[in-house]
Amino acid sequence: MAGVQPKSAPLENSERVVRAKTRASLTGQAPVRTASKRSPDAPKQGYAKTLAAQPVGSGAELVSVEADLTRGLHNFSVVGLADKAVEEARDRVSAAIRHSGYKPPKQQNKRIVLSLSPADLKKEGSHYDLALALAYLIAAGDVPALPEEMLFIGELALDGTLRSVKGVLPQVLAAKRRGTTVIFVPPGNAREALLSEGVAIYAPKSLAELLHHLKGEKPLPRLVRDRRTELPPPSLDLSDVKGQESAKRALEIAAAGRHNIVRLGTHSILPPEMEMVFSPLSSLFSSQGLFSQPAV
């Protein structure tokens, strides 16, 4: 018909929206909106979790290290009943991350919370540094999410190098009981970590080396315990022991017949290297930092 102007497309769309809202108000039903589905296995933005452990006596308990980054005024805190050494990890971690080539937490305009759980377990020591740094870097998107659960042990120097800590062996054994088989330790603690069978031990020299490994850029070699290393000769012989004839005769009979023998008391009859491997007190030696630290 002459003189009638056709409706424009935006006007038709707006009329359809008005009609849809009118029908919804009359029927009492809200218009249906389709929301994008998020896979439950997809990594969460601004959140990450790594694994550490807390030595307790001659044993250890596993500790989850969580990082959460949200928008807001800058704040960097560590929660979870942490002692002074763990709280001071904020400065060590921030400096180590900066020297490794990444943006440190103290330069982020975000609220950063690092949580150690279970919250009722007192966290002591500097060995949490590596797990804290990695949790932050994953939450910040600088490092991809871990493909499997791994245990991280080590103190960070300000330049990002890894320093030896006490109590590594109990932590490794606790992770092994849980089923965690990939463990990262400082090079100085590799020897005692290798006393545990059935786990993969890696010893990065620095935070940067660990990040290159996790990104697949420069994989670290898996350490293997050298069983061919000869034990040092015993410093004493039974003939040097004065008296104790009954005890010496029992030892000689057991050795000749390859019998078992029970040792009671505090004095060792094994060479130092064998004592470290076979004694049930190995974890206690580790907790007190009594393992020697040869080069790896």
N, C-alpha and C positions, 0 to 999 in steps of 0.2 A: 504494500500500500504506500502510496506516495506520501512523503513528509514524515515517515516514521524512521527514527534513528535506531540502528541495531545496538543492543547492549554490549558494552565492552566486557572482556573476559574477567578483569578484576571485580567488576560489579556483579557478574554472575556468581563468582566464587563467594563473595561476601553474602549474597542472598542464600546460597546453599548452607553456609555456616549458620545464618540466622534461622533457617528452617530446621536444621539439625538440633539447634539449641531449643527451639520451640517444641519439637517433638519430645525431646528429653525431659523438658519441664512438665509436659502434659502426661507423659507415661511414668514419670518418677524415676527414670533411669538416666544415669550420667553417660555422656558419650564415651565410647570405648577408645582407649588410647593404648597403642602398642608400645611397650618398653623394650629396649634392647637387653637381651639376656647376657649375663656375665658368667663365664665358666667358673665353677667353684675352685678349680685347680689353677686358675689364672693368678699370676703374682699380683699382690696388692700394691698399689702405688703409695709411696711414702711409708712403707712398712717392710720390715725384714726380721728374720730370726736366725741366729746362729747358736752353736753349742759350745759351752765351756764346762768346767767342773771345779768343785771346791774340795780340796783335801780336808779330811776330817780324821785326825789320828793317823792310823796306818791305812785308812781307806779314803774314799772320795765319793761325793754325791754330784750328779750331773746338774748343771745350771743352764737354763734357757736365757739367752741374751737377745732381747727384743729392741728394735729401734723404730721410733715413730716420728715422722717429720710432718708438721702441719704449718699452714700459713699463720703469720702473726708476728708480734714483736720478738726479736731474737732472745732465746733462752736455751741454755744447754745444761741439762741435768742428768744425773745418774741416780736411779732409785732402786730399792731392793735390799735394804739393810747393809749398805756398803760401808767398809771402814775407810780410813783416811787414804790409804794407798789406792783403793779403787776409785775414790772421788777425784784424786789427783790425776787419774788416767785421762780426764778431759783435756788437760794441757798436753800430756804426752801424745795422745791420739791425734789431737788437732795438728801439732807440729809434724808428726810422722806422716800424716796424710798430705800435708802441704809439701813436704820434701819428697814425697812420692809422685808429685805431679797432679794432684787433685785438689779441688776446692775444699778447704777444711771447714768443720762445723762452725767455727767462730766467724767465718766470713759469710755465712748463710743468714739471710733475713727470715729465719723460720724458728719455730718452737721445736726443739729437738729433745726427745726423752729417750734415754737408754735405760731399760728395765732388766733387772736380774731376778729370775724366779727359780725356785720358790722364794717368796718375799720374806718368809720367817726364818730363813737360813742365813746366818751371818756370813757375808762375803769378805774374805781377807786375801791380800796379796796383789801383786802386780801382774800375775799371769793372765788376767782378763783382758789386757790391752789389745791383743790380736783379735779376739772375738768381738770386742766392742767396735774396733775400727772397721772390721769387715761388715758388721751389721749396719753401721751408718752408711758405708759406701753402697751397699745393696739397696737400702731404703732411698738413697739419693739418686739412684739410677746410674751410678758410675760403674757398677759391676753387675753382671747378670745374676739372677737368682741361682742358688746352688742346686745342682741336679739331684743331690742326695745329702743326707745328714752327715756332717763332718765335725770333728772335734778340733778346736783351735786353742793352742797353748803358747804363751810367750809374752814377755815384756818388751815394749817398744822403746827404743831410744829416740831422742828428738829428731834424728836424721832418718828414722825408719828402720834401722837395723834391729834384729831380734836378739834379745839377751836371755841367758839361761835363767831358769827359775827352779824352785824347789817343788817336790811332790809330783813330778811328771808321771812316774810309774803307777801310782794309785789312780790317777786320772785316766790313764790309758786302759787300765784294767776295768774301771767302771764303765767306760765307753764300750769296751768289748762285750761286757755282760749285757749291755743294752742292744747290741747288734750293730753298733757303729764301727766300721772297719777302715775308715780313712781319717788319718790323724796327722796334724801339722804341729811340729815342735821346733824349738830353736836348735841349731846345730850342736850346741854344747850339751843338750839333753837327749840326743839321738841314741846314744849308747844304752841308756837305761830304758828308753822307749822300746828298743828292739828286743828287750828281754821278753816281751809279750808276743806270743805266737798268733798267727792268723789275722793280723792287721797290717794295713799299708801305711808305712811311716814315711813322711816327707819332711825335710828340714830346710826350709827357705832361709836365706841369710838376711832377708829384709822383707818389709811389707811390699815393696815394688816387685820382688821376685815372686811372692805369693800371688799377687794380682795378675802378673803375666801368666802364671800357671793356670789360674782359674779361668782366664779368658781364652786359654788355648794358644796363646802367642808363643810361649816358651815353656813347655812342660818340664817339671822338675823330675829328676830320677827318683824312682822308689828305692829306698834304702834297704839293704839286705844284711842280715847279721852274718859276719864272717866266722863260721865255725872252725875254720882251719887255724885260727890264731892260737898259738901255743901258750899254755898257761905258764906262768913263772914257776921255777922250781920252789918247792917248799923251803922255808927258811929254817925249819927245825925237823929233826928226825926223831922217831920214837926212842932211839938210843940216847938222845940228848935229855930225855925226861928222867928225872931222878925219882925213884920210888914209883908208886902207882902200878905195881906189877900186875895186879888183877885186871885193871883197866886196859893196860897195854896188851895183855894176853887175850882179852876179849876182842880187841880191835884186830889183832893178828889172825885170830881164828875166823872172824867175820870176813876179813879181806881174803884169806886163803880159800874159804868155801863160798865166797860171794853171797854171804848171808846179809840180811838186813840188821841194822843196829839202831837202837834208840839212844839219843844223846840228851841228857838232862843237865841243866846248868847254864851258865852264862858264857863260858869260855868255848871258843871255836876250835875244832880239830881239822877244819878244812882250809885249804889255801884261800887267800882273800878273793880271787876271781871266782872260784867255785862257790864260795860262801854267798857271793852276790847273786849267783844264778839260782842256787837251790834252796837257800834259806827262806823260810816264810817271813823273815824280817826284812826282805828286800824293799817292801813298800815303806817300812819305817825308815830305812836308810835313805830312800828317796825323799821322804817328807822332811828329813833333817838336812838335806843337801850334802850327804856324805859320799855320793857317787863321784868318782873322778871324771874329768871332762876332757878326754883326748880329742884331738882334731878328727873330724869326720871326712 
